[in-house]
Amino acid sequence: MTSLNRPHAAAVIIGNEILSGKYQDENSPALIQEFRRIGVRLCKIETILDDIDTICATVKRLASSHDCVVTSGGIGPTHDDLTIDAVAKALGTEVIVEPSMVTALEAHYGTDLTSGQRRLARVPRGSILHWVDRGKWPAIQCANVFIFPGVPSLFRRNLGVFRSIYPDLPPFWLRSVTLLAQESDVVATLDSIVAAHPQVDVGSYPRFENGRPELRLTMECGEPDVVEAALKDLLANLPTDLVLRIE
């Protein structure tokens, strides 16, 4: 399976606290690692303010151009928790109180729920609730949008839903070569590898270590044989004295 055949995903990280630097975004790295592990291609991450029109427009745009969209944050009971309403608006539906959410909240808080606690039971109409690993908070799916809490521990737990939704994707196969070189030294070689192996994603990442330039070249796709052929071709076209490591 090539990268073009994989599910293409986008993420929306919602929160003034992220953009103002009050809190670091812990959820994007967790999502990247999980999608990488199960074989979903994450194409885009956008971080936006707690603004209903911005959330709505962003979700609507990304949902129309990706197989799935994951949102993080904005689903609590306070004035700046606007994601449920924004996603419903983006998908052309309304917000309802979900009975199974009320039951779960009553089991946690007791039967005499406050208005703030009851607000946590609101979901876009037509949503599917995924209770992952008997967690306290479900992953809410409406169409191809997955609405996750911003609390990192809850976000990470709910990532397990994608293992059942995308159970049979081949993993990404990655090989890398580290060179004692600069990018300008290998442009022609890289161009020839890219042209000869169009199924392979080729990356070039320079850095300076101990006062000397190093260049890490990566090759990846879902087919090991294709990657290995590209690696063999690359090594055949590089001076051996430039190669520091092959991984």
C-alpha positions as CSV (number, residue, x, y, z in Angstrom):
1,M,0.0,0.0,0.0
2,T,1.4,3.4,-1.0
3,S,0.9,6.6,0.9
4,L,-1.8,7.6,-1.6
5,N,-3.9,4.6,-0.5
6,R,-3.7,5.2,3.2
7,P,-6.3,7.0,5.1
8,H,-5.4,10.7,5.2
9,A,-6.0,12.4,8.5
10,A,-6.0,16.0,9.9
11,A,-6.0,17.3,13.5
12,V,-7.4,20.4,15.0
13,I,-5.8,21.5,18.3
14,I,-8.2,23.9,20.0
15,G,-7.3,26.2,22.8
16,N,-6.2,29.7,23.6
17,E,-4.0,28.2,26.3
18,I,-1.9,26.5,23.6
19,L,-1.5,29.5,21.4
20,S,-0.7,31.8,24.3
21,G,2.0,29.5,25.7
22,K,0.2,28.7,29.0
23,Y,0.3,25.0,28.2
24,Q,2.3,23.0,25.8
25,D,0.5,20.8,23.2
26,E,1.0,17.2,24.4
27,N,-1.7,15.8,22.2
28,S,-0.2,16.4,18.7
29,P,2.9,14.2,19.5
30,A,0.7,11.5,20.9
31,L,-1.5,11.5,17.8
32,I,1.5,11.5,15.5
33,Q,3.0,8.5,17.2
34,E,-0.3,6.5,17.2
35,F,-1.1,7.2,13.6
36,R,2.4,6.3,12.7
37,R,2.1,3.0,14.6
38,I,-1.1,1.9,12.9
39,G,-0.3,3.2,9.4
40,V,-2.6,6.3,9.0
41,R,-1.0,9.3,7.2
42,L,-1.4,12.5,9.3
43,C,-1.3,15.2,6.7
44,K,-2.0,18.4,8.7
45,I,-2.2,19.8,12.2
46,E,-3.8,23.1,12.8
47,T,-3.9,24.9,16.2
48,I,-6.7,27.4,16.6
49,L,-8.4,29.7,19.1
50,D,-11.5,28.9,21.1
51,D,-13.7,30.7,18.6
52,I,-16.9,29.0,17.4
53,D,-16.7,30.4,13.8
54,T,-13.0,29.5,13.5
55,I,-13.6,26.0,14.8
56,C,-16.6,25.5,12.5
57,A,-14.8,26.7,9.4
58,T,-11.6,24.7,10.1
59,V,-13.5,21.4,10.8
60,K,-15.7,21.9,7.8
61,R,-12.8,22.5,5.5
62,L,-10.7,19.6,6.8
63,A,-13.5,17.1,7.0
64,S,-14.3,17.6,3.3
65,S,-10.7,16.9,2.2
66,H,-9.5,14.2,4.6
67,D,-10.7,10.7,5.6
68,C,-10.8,11.6,9.2
69,V,-10.4,14.7,11.4
70,V,-9.4,14.6,15.1
71,T,-10.2,17.5,17.3
72,S,-8.6,18.1,20.7
73,G,-10.1,20.3,23.4
74,G,-13.1,22.5,23.9
75,I,-15.6,19.9,25.1
76,G,-15.8,20.8,28.8
77,P,-18.7,22.7,30.6
78,T,-17.3,26.3,30.6
79,H,-17.8,29.3,28.5
80,D,-14.8,28.7,26.2
81,D,-15.8,25.0,25.5
82,L,-17.3,25.5,22.0
83,T,-16.2,22.4,20.0
84,I,-19.4,20.4,20.3
85,D,-21.5,23.3,18.9
86,A,-18.9,24.2,16.3
87,V,-18.6,20.6,14.9
88,A,-22.4,20.2,14.8
89,K,-22.6,23.5,12.8
90,A,-19.8,22.4,10.5
91,L,-21.6,19.1,9.8
92,G,-25.0,20.6,9.4
93,T,-26.6,19.0,12.4
94,E,-27.8,20.0,15.8
95,V,-26.6,19.4,19.4
96,I,-28.6,16.9,21.6
97,V,-28.2,15.5,25.1
98,E,-27.0,11.9,24.7
99,P,-28.8,9.6,27.2
100,S,-25.9,7.2,27.5
101,M,-23.6,10.1,28.4
102,V,-26.1,11.2,31.1
103,T,-26.0,7.6,32.5
104,A,-22.2,7.6,32.6
105,L,-22.1,11.1,34.2
106,E,-24.6,10.0,36.9
107,A,-22.5,6.9,37.6
108,H,-19.5,9.2,38.1
109,Y,-21.0,12.3,39.8
110,G,-24.3,10.9,41.2
111,T,-27.8,11.3,40.0
112,D,-28.3,14.9,41.0
113,L,-26.2,16.4,38.1
114,T,-25.5,20.1,38.0
115,S,-26.2,22.1,34.9
116,G,-22.5,22.2,34.2
117,Q,-22.2,18.4,34.6
118,R,-25.2,17.8,32.4
119,R,-23.6,20.0,29.7
120,L,-21.0,17.3,29.3
121,A,-23.6,15.0,27.8
122,R,-24.1,17.2,24.7
123,V,-23.0,15.7,21.4
124,P,-23.8,16.4,17.7
125,R,-26.9,14.5,16.6
126,G,-25.9,11.3,14.9
127,S,-22.8,10.8,16.9
128,I,-21.3,7.4,17.7
129,L,-19.7,7.0,21.1
130,H,-16.6,4.8,21.4
131,W,-15.8,3.8,25.0
132,V,-12.2,2.8,24.8
133,D,-10.7,0.5,27.4
134,R,-13.6,1.2,29.7
135,G,-12.5,4.8,29.9
136,K,-14.4,7.5,31.7
137,W,-14.8,9.6,28.6
138,P,-15.7,8.3,25.1
139,A,-14.3,9.3,21.8
140,I,-17.2,11.0,20.0
141,Q,-17.5,10.4,16.3
142,C,-19.8,12.4,14.1
143,A,-19.4,11.5,10.4
144,N,-15.6,11.5,9.9
145,V,-14.8,13.9,12.8
146,F,-13.5,12.5,16.1
147,I,-14.1,14.8,19.0
148,F,-11.5,14.2,21.7
149,P,-11.0,15.8,25.1
150,G,-8.0,18.1,25.5
151,V,-6.9,16.5,28.8
152,P,-3.7,14.6,27.6
153,S,-4.4,11.4,29.6
154,L,-8.0,11.2,28.2
155,F,-6.8,12.1,24.7
156,R,-4.2,9.3,24.7
157,R,-6.6,6.7,26.0
158,N,-9.1,7.5,23.3
159,L,-6.5,7.1,20.6
160,G,-7.2,3.4,20.9
161,V,-10.4,3.8,18.9
162,F,-8.4,4.0,15.7
163,R,-6.9,0.5,16.2
164,S,-10.4,-0.9,15.6
165,I,-11.3,1.5,12.9
166,Y,-8.1,0.9,10.9
167,P,-7.1,-2.6,12.0
168,D,-5.3,-3.9,8.9
169,L,-3.1,-1.1,7.6
170,P,0.5,-2.0,6.8
171,P,3.0,-0.2,9.0
172,F,5.3,2.4,7.6
173,W,8.6,0.9,6.6
174,L,11.5,3.3,7.2
175,R,15.2,3.1,6.4
176,S,17.7,5.9,6.8
177,V,21.3,6.7,5.9
178,T,23.3,9.3,7.8
179,L,26.1,11.0,5.7
180,L,29.0,13.2,6.5
181,A,27.8,15.7,3.9
182,Q,25.6,18.7,3.2
183,E,22.4,18.7,1.1
184,S,24.1,20.5,-1.7
185,D,26.5,17.6,-2.1
186,V,23.8,15.1,-2.9
187,V,21.1,17.0,-4.7
188,A,21.6,15.2,-8.0
189,T,21.7,11.8,-6.4
190,L,18.5,12.5,-4.4
191,D,16.8,13.7,-7.5
192,S,17.6,10.5,-9.3
193,I,16.4,8.3,-6.4
194,V,13.1,10.3,-6.2
195,A,12.5,9.9,-10.0
196,A,13.4,6.2,-10.0
197,H,11.3,5.3,-6.9
198,P,8.1,7.4,-7.0
199,Q,6.4,5.2,-4.4
200,V,9.0,6.0,-1.8
201,D,8.8,9.2,0.4
202,V,12.4,10.5,0.5
203,G,13.4,13.0,3.2
204,S,16.6,15.0,3.7
205,Y,17.4,16.4,7.1
206,P,20.6,18.4,7.8
207,R,22.1,19.1,11.1
208,F,25.5,20.0,12.6
209,E,27.1,17.7,15.1
210,N,30.4,18.3,16.9
211,G,31.2,21.1,14.4
212,R,30.6,19.0,11.3
213,P,27.7,18.7,8.9
214,E,25.6,15.6,9.0
215,L,22.7,14.7,6.7
216,R,20.1,12.1,7.5
217,L,18.3,10.7,4.4
218,T,15.1,8.7,5.0
219,M,13.1,6.4,2.7
220,E,9.7,5.1,3.6
221,C,6.5,3.6,2.4
222,G,4.3,0.6,3.2
223,E,6.2,-1.9,1.1
224,P,9.5,-3.1,2.5
225,D,10.8,-4.4,-0.8
226,V,10.3,-1.1,-2.5
227,V,12.1,0.8,0.3
228,E,15.0,-1.7,0.2
229,A,15.4,-1.3,-3.5
230,A,15.5,2.5,-3.1
231,L,18.1,2.1,-0.3
232,K,20.3,-0.2,-2.5
233,D,20.1,2.3,-5.3
234,L,21.0,5.2,-3.1
235,L,24.0,3.5,-1.6
236,A,25.2,2.5,-5.0
237,N,25.3,6.1,-6.0
238,L,27.0,7.5,-2.9
239,P,30.8,7.6,-2.1
240,T,31.3,5.1,0.7
241,D,33.4,7.4,2.7
242,L,30.4,9.7,3.2
243,V,28.3,7.1,4.9
244,L,28.3,7.3,8.7
245,R,25.3,5.1,9.6
246,I,22.7,2.9,7.9
247,E,19.5,2.3,10.0
